[in-house]
Structures are given as C-alpha cells and as structure tokens.
C-alpha cells in the first residue's frame, strides 16, 4: 500500500502541511522552488491553497508534538521524508536544517538509520537532477 497524502485523515493533513511550513520558515533563503513544492503538496493533500501558511511560528517541539499524535509510523516517515525534500528543493541544505530534521525525527520515533536513509536517497535525487541539467545543456 502506498502512502498518499490525499488519503490522510484531516489531522494528518494538518500535521503534514504544518511540518512543511515549519521547514519553509526555518530557511531564511526561501526559494521559489521551495514555495512551489509546498503548493504542490497542498494540492496533493486536497488542502485549500488559499489557506496555506507560508510563515510558521511553530517551534520544532510543536512539530514533534504534532507528529507524536499520529500513530501510523509510515505516515510519520512520509512527512519527515517530505520535510527533507522541501529543504533540498533549492539544492541547498544547511547544518541547522539537518540538525532540526534529525531532532524532530528521532523525537517522533524514527530511527537515526532510517533518517540517514532518507537523506542518502534525497541526495541521490539531487545528483540525478543536476546530471540531467548537465546533459541537456552540454554542447550547446
């Protein structure tokens, strides 16, 4: 069974969007790619984009509390994975973002090994995107 945000319960959708908005607000160098990523995720959830919050006043402890209200570990993992994807949407990742994601993930019951797997998977995706751009633009 695949995880689909459209199938999340309303409270899970709210946690998902809250976690993404938190990561967006954490990054002081917000990029159009990151904003677009957030909008796409809202659309996939069926969340009204007009009600989308791009500024979050939440702290990491608020995100941990919200995640811990979700019993489904696969949904927690999905949310954390997408927090990582949002942070690397502009092909940059700060030490602060990495620390925050590990802190939130481990306090929400996700193992460090699993978080490592997420970061490695995301890095391979960025490498793949950059290589694709290089292939398109070479020999022009």
Long-range contacts (C-beta under 8 A, 24 or more apart in sequence): 3-74, 3-75, 3-78, 4-44, 5-41, 5-44, 5-45, 5-46, 5-78, 6-44, 6-45, 6-46, 8-45, 8-75, 11-69, 11-70, 12-70, 12-72, 12-75, 13-45, 13-46, 13-47, 14-66, 15-66, 15-67, 15-69, 15-70, 15-79, 16-41, 16-45, 16-78, 16-79, 16-82, 17-41, 17-42, 17-45, 17-47, 17-52, 17-53, 18-56, 18-58, 18-62, 18-63, 18-66, 19-63, 19-66, 19-67, 19-79, 19-80, 19-82, 19-83, 19-104, 20-82, 20-83, 20-86, 21-52, 21-53, 21-54, 21-55, 21-56, 21-58, 22-56, 22-58, 22-60, 22-62, 22-63, 22-83, 23-83, 23-86, 23-87, 23-97, 23-100, 23-101, 24-54, 24-56, 24-86, 25-54, 25-55, 25-56, 25-57, 25-58, 26-96, 26-97, 26-100, 27-87, 27-94, 27-97, 29-90, 29-92, 31-89, 31-90, 33-89, 33-90, 34-86, 34-87, 34-89, 34-90, 36-89, 37-85, 37-86, 37-89, 38-86, 41-82, 41-86, 60-100, 60-103, 60-104, 63-104, 64-103, 64-104, 64-107, 64-108, 67-104, 67-108, 68-107, 68-108, 68-109, 73-109, 73-110, 76-108, 76-109, 76-110, 77-110, 77-114, 77-118, 80-104, 80-105, 80-108, 80-110, 80-115, 80-118, 81-118, 81-121, 81-122, 84-118, 84-119, 84-122, 85-122, 85-125, 88-122, 88-123, 88-125, 88-126, 91-126, 91-129, 91-130
